[in-house]
Amino acid sequence: MADMAEVKRNVSAAGGTNLAVCAGEQPILKVEHVKTYFDVTKGLFSPKQIVKAVDDVSFSVGRGETYGLVGESGCGKSTLGRTLVKIYPATEGKIMYNGQDIAAFRGAEEKNFRKEVQMIFQDPYASLNPRMTVGEIIKEPMEIHGILSSSGEREERAAELLKIVGLKPDHIRRYPHEFSGGQRQRISIARTLALNPRFIICDEPISALDVSIQAQIINLLKEIQDEMGISYLFVAHDLSMVNYISHRIGVMYLGHLVEEGDADEVYSDPIHPYTKALLSAIPIPDPDVAKRKSRIKLEGELPSPINPPAGCPFRGRCPMATEDCGRERPEMKDYNGHKAACFCV
Amino acid sequence: MALLDVKNLSVDFETDQGTVHAVRDITFSVGESEAVGIVGESGSGKSVTMYSVMGLLAANGTITDGSVTFKGTEITEKAFLNHRAYEACMEKIRGNEMSMIFQDPMTFLNPVVKIGKQITEVIKNHEKISDAEAKKRAVELMAQVGIPSPEKRLNQYPHEFSGGMRQRIIIAIALANHPKLIIADEPTTALDVTIQAQVLDLIKEMKEKLQSSVIMITHDLGVVASLCDKIIIMYGGKIVETGTDREIFYEAKHPYTRGLLQCVHNPEKKEKLTPIAGSPPDLLKPPVGCPFVDRCPEAMKVCKLYMPEAAAYSETHQCACWLEEVKRRKGENHG
């Protein structure tokens, strides 16, 4: 069994589709040892309390690639996404966009970065201003960044964008409340596209939507990528959808990246025990498979990131944990392009 | 005799924009110790149906037609002399013989009352027992649903529990009086996958232990696949298809059910996702014909004009679709 898995790993690594490597060019985004900490100390004299939301994470996203970031709530995946667009400053580490450190961006460079890197949020009911018409919502970023010279041209462009995302151009004068959740998510996609972005961070863009609508939005995002070559960081907790849209997947646990690799490899042949448990917990929409499948049961829940356990972050819930796991943090090891941080492999 | 019988139920809501016909003429039954899944998207009427069974409709909602029978007794308000008699009867049933597990454990639990009190309250409402005994029962229940050191946690407040633990408390409260029927309204939607798996296992285990019936309301076909014997698919306030788990997953007849199955990614099979175009109907003005007609890839003229009747394909499998009806009639003519 183990040998077979090894062979499979080698084979798919040789013929793999790691876009960043294949193209042999600089990745659009490179994250090096990034940490995002929040100080939550209560009162002046109490001991210092630090939430280590993102703790030493490194990865890169290639051009035209979708990198899926998965993990349970509280694992730091959204914080990481927000750190990448400079909503939160990184406590430590470097984030390189097109080879340049984003922390050093000032003035025009900063503005250009904010134009090229966009974000789609989870809740389309909260991310659109209810007092603005759809046209105003889509035109606002264009006005801020001085795209197109006249208001009339922007209006035309907004109508065109609505068509691209599958709405009608005459929806431009309507307000967000006149739309359903899925349609609202289309409006926020149109808004991000208004700036011709190169990189979009999608923070759980489908988790607030109905199943039949989720597939619509996912397919729309895929089409846009195929046509415009935009790179995505796709943050979600729904592993099966992430597997569907992503080229590569990173699995986060308690602020750490514990596994990373080609989407299908991570899915069909996970290395880290946490990834294995996460995958086995997904309810499969097929009664025969669901009844046959044995589940790896995880005891307990995510520990608090305020005082994270020393050593491997997962060892408290890991079925394979040994004493060694408590001594130090496992490093990411490379298994032919498929990486995992675990002592027991 | 079925444990729960819902016949021709219709529910309306009065709103500023007009009357919303949330549930329109639905009929189904739940047998003893059977697990039934009601699947549909938001606004399909799946939650409203169960709220009206429990008599928990919001003030602007009314049952306009039909009946609900529980253990052979009708429990719709029109079967009672007045509202007081109805409420008196329902109070005996709710939380005792029929109980509900809600989606969001934080809004269900009272934030300023200790967990222990919230559990004993339910037991003491339906049984005359001493405080000490009720407390002992609460500790047993908490241990049963897998809460570590229950004696200590009895004196804690809801905010001291995590999301998964709170959902376990809700389950403990729902099971306190060994109900005959447990209605779970999207019990795992607010939880993470690993916690969802724990909670689903717990519901399954408890169902077997108590021999109760379970109605699982959900939008996730994955959740019902592992748990339910019978599945009801709702769309636009109507039941469009009913069948056993195998009939729904492998022999689905209705285009909506088939579409729903195609837009969930099953990693075991590598298939492209085919979304269902469009969005659900506006129930302020429900379509006269089939509710799915505007999104159906195979819609015909008749679909817009008349609502198809549910036709039986086996003892357990029913589907309301003109397409199947046409196929069948053609078959008859040829025969």
Interface residues (C-beta under 8 A of the other chain):
Chain A: E72 S73 S180 G182 Q183 D210 V211 S212 I213 Q214 A215 Q216 I218 N219 H237 D238 L239 S240 M241 N243 Y244 Y267 A277 L278 S280 A281 I282 P283 I284 P285 D286 P287 D288 V289 A290 K291 R295 K297 L298 E301 L302
Chain B: E41 S42 S162 G163 G164 M165 D192 V193 T194 I195 Q196 A197 Q198 L200 D201 H219 D220 L221 G222 V223 A225 S226 D245 R246 F249 G259 L260 L261 Q262 C263 V264 H265 N266 P267 E268 L273 T274 P275 I276 A277 S279 P280
